Amino acid sequence: MTKRIGQFHKVSLEQFKEGFRDSFGAIDDQEIERIYADIKLPQRATKGSAGYDFFTPVPLLLRPGKTAKIPTGIRVEMQENWVLQCYPRSGLGFKFRLQLNNTVGIIDSDYFFSDNEGHIFAKITNDSNEEKTVELEAGSGFMQGIFMEYGITLDDDVATSRNGGFGSTTR
Ligand SMILES: O=c1ccn([C@H]2C[C@H](O)[C@@H](COP(=O)(O)OP(=O)(O)OP(=O)(O)O)O2)c(=O)[nH]1
């Protein structure tokens, strides 16, 4: 039996605005509210798919060598001994060598409780070596997240908790 251990949610409108402006700069409130309203929760394409497809909230045009930081508008709640691992969608990897800048995005279970609501960001680069431009419409899948169970060592007694992402525990 497949284990049901998590749940996707949208971040709040306020958090989405903050993340969006951080990535793309100023934008008027009405436009961002429209984008926010259209955000879809990640979904699997078929019954047997492992990956939950994440959809870009905005159209993307990435020329070879270019990078974008995408505020997904999504947070994920999951049981403590699980992690969501994010990878590019295979099709985009095959066609464009689309990469996640951090190679694999690791979304920890305690990220959900961060001040930024556990807003999941994706930093992607078009690494095409065939001069191909990535063009995605808003609402297209660009990344997939897979829930994985993990273990800890017998003598593990870590007691600190997380607040934030990308190096927050070493800042
Ligand atoms: O592509 C990613 C990767 C991570 N995160 C968030 C979720 C994750 O829980 C947090 C920290 O990520 P990670 O543990 O990989 O980063 P780190 O650089 O090791 O930071 P930390 O010291 O906070 O663990 O950042 C994202 O939103 N997108």
The ligand as an SDF file (V2000), in Angstrom:
LIG
                    3D

 28 29  0  0  0  0  0  0  0  0999 V2000
   15.1390   23.8370   -4.2060 O   0  0  0  0  0  0  0  0  0  0  0  0
   14.8790   24.0760   -3.0190 C   0  0  0  0  0  0  0  0  0  0  0  0
   15.6570   23.5500   -1.9710 C   0  0  0  0  0  0  0  0  0  0  0  0
   15.3250   23.8850   -0.6780 C   0  0  0  0  0  0  0  0  0  0  0  0
   14.2620   24.6910   -0.4180 N   0  0  0  0  0  0  0  0  0  0  0  0
   13.9130   24.9940    0.9690 C   0  0  0  0  0  0  0  0  0  0  0  0
   13.3260   23.7630    1.6390 C   0  0  0  0  0  0  0  0  0  0  0  0
   14.3980   23.2400    2.5170 C   0  0  0  0  0  0  0  0  0  0  0  0
   13.8710   22.6200    3.6740 O   0  0  0  0  0  0  0  0  0  0  0  0
   15.1820   24.4930    2.8380 C   0  0  0  0  0  0  0  0  0  0  0  0
   16.6270   24.1970    3.1340 C   0  0  0  0  0  0  0  0  0  0  0  0
   17.1780   23.4610    2.0780 O   0  0  0  0  0  0  0  0  0  0  0  0
   18.4630   22.5750    2.2450 P   0  0  0  0  0  0  0  0  0  0  0  0
   18.4290   21.8580    3.5470 O   0  0  0  0  0  0  0  0  0  0  0  0
   18.6970   21.8040    1.0230 O   0  0  0  0  0  0  0  0  0  0  0  0
   19.5130   23.7430    2.2420 O   0  0  0  0  0  0  0  0  0  0  0  0
   20.8080   24.0080    3.0350 P   0  0  0  0  0  0  0  0  0  0  0  0
   21.5890   24.9570    2.2310 O   0  0  0  0  0  0  0  0  0  0  0  0
   21.4340   22.7520    3.5040 O   0  0  0  0  0  0  0  0  0  0  0  0
   20.1860   24.8090    4.2130 O   0  0  0  0  0  0  0  0  0  0  0  0
   19.9040   24.5080    5.7010 P   0  0  0  0  0  0  0  0  0  0  0  0
   21.1650   24.9130    6.3840 O   0  0  0  0  0  0  0  0  0  0  0  0
   18.7500   25.4530    5.9650 O   0  0  0  0  0  0  0  0  0  0  0  0
   19.5190   23.0700    5.8690 O   0  0  0  0  0  0  0  0  0  0  0  0
   15.0700   25.3210    1.6700 O   0  0  0  0  0  0  0  0  0  0  0  0
   13.4920   25.1970   -1.4520 C   0  0  0  0  0  0  0  0  0  0  0  0
   12.5210   25.9120   -1.2500 O   0  0  0  0  0  0  0  0  0  0  0  0
   13.8220   24.8690   -2.7260 N   0  0  0  0  0  0  0  0  0  0  0  0
  1  2  2  0
  2  3  1  0
  2 28  1  0
  3  4  2  0
  4  5  1  0
  5  6  1  0
  5 26  1  0
  6  7  1  0
  6 25  1  0
  7  8  1  0
  8  9  1  0
  8 10  1  0
 10 11  1  0
 10 25  1  0
 11 12  1  0
 12 13  1  0
 13 14  2  0
 13 15  1  0
 13 16  1  0
 16 17  1  0
 17 18  2  0
 17 19  1  0
 17 20  1  0
 20 21  1  0
 21 22  2  0
 21 23  1  0
 21 24  1  0
 26 27  2  0
 26 28  1  0
M  END
$$$$
